[in-house]
Amino acid sequence: MRIALHQKPIDIQFSRSATAALATRSGILLAEMKLIFGCMIRKQLVFREWDTGVDTDAIPAGAGLAVRFVPLMSRAACATAENSKTGQGLPTHEPLDNPRPYVPRWLTIDYRKGQWRGEFGYDKRAAA
């Protein structure tokens, strides 16, 4: 399946178990991809119920699924053991003004042992 996020195409591939699990859900699952720029670049994929009142930039991606991409910039110094203990200098994240250049090329979704799992990336492999 291919959808557009921020006017860029992204290929989505589902495992058989993910397809079956989506078919049995009553609500809509949100796959939220985060790309966090800080001391290092970090990717994070979170699965949760779609709250249409909050996640207004999510895109429906077939029956039972919505997809959202959020690139964030860390606005604090890098975390160290010392400031983690004191709570000082912990990073805060702010959305980037233009997410389009950072939209991933692909997203894979799986469902194993009662848990949603997945990965997103930027290489040229395409979802089958």
N, C-alpha and C positions, 0 to 999 in steps of 0.2 A: 504494500500500500504506500502511496505517496501523498503527502499533504504539503501545504505551504505554511511556513511560519515566518512572520515578518518579511513576506514576499520572497522567501527562498525555499526551494524544495527540500524535503527531508523524507527519506525512505524509512518505513516502519516495518519490521519483521516480527511476527508473533510465533512462538512455539505452539505446537498442538495443544499442550496443556494450558497455555495462556488463552488461546482461542476458546477452549472448552470452559475455562473458569470465567471468562468475560460473559459468555452466553448465559451463565447461571446467576449473574449478579442482578440485583434490582436497581442499584444506583449506578452512577457513572464514575468510573475510576479515572483519576487525574494522574498522568505521568508528568512530573515536574522536573525538568532538567535545569540544573544550575551550574553555571561556570563562574567560579569565584577567582578574581585576580587579587593577589596579595603578595606576600613574600614568595609564594609559589602559586602556580595555577592549579586549582582543584576542581574536579568534576564531582557533581553530586546528583543522584537520581532518586527522587522521593515519589512513592506511590501513596495516594490518599483519596478520599472522596472529593469529588469536584463540588466546590461551593461557587455557584454561578454568580452570586452577589459579590464575592471577593476576587475570584480568579477570572476577571472579566476579559483578560487577554488570552485565555486558553482557547484552543481550536478543537472542535469536535473531530474525532478521527475514527469514524465507524461506530458501530453499535457498542455502547457501553464504555467508550474510551474518549478522553480529551487529553490534549498534549499542550504543555506550556514550556517556554524557554525563558530563563531569567539570567542574564549575565550581570554579575555584581562586582563592584570595586570595593576592596577593603579600605577603610578610611582611618586605620590606626596602625601603630607600629606592630612589627611582627611579635607574635606571642612568645614569651619566654617562660621558663619555669617560675621565675620570680613574680612576674606580673600576673601569671595565672593564679598564683596563691593569693595575691593581694586584690585581684580583680581590676587592677589598673592597666590601662593600655590594651584591654581586650578589644579585638577588632569589631567594628560595626560595618555593615555592608550597605551600599547604596546602588540602586540599579543604574546601569549605563544608559545614556540618552539614546544611543543608536545600537540596538541589539543585532541588527541585520548582519554585520560582518562576522559575527560569532556564532551564528546558527549552525548546529552540527549537520552533517550530511546524512546520518543514519541513527536509528534507535532500534534496539532489540528488546523485546519483552518476553519474559518467561514466568511461569508459575510453578514453583516446586515446594513441596512440603508445607503447603499452606501460606507461602510467602511470595509476594510479587518481587521479581528481580529483573534487572535489565542493565543495559549499557548504552552509551551514546558515544559517537566519535566523529572524526574529521577526515579520516583517510578515504580513499576513493572506492572502497568496497561498497557494493550496493546490496541492499536487502533483497533477498530472492522472493 
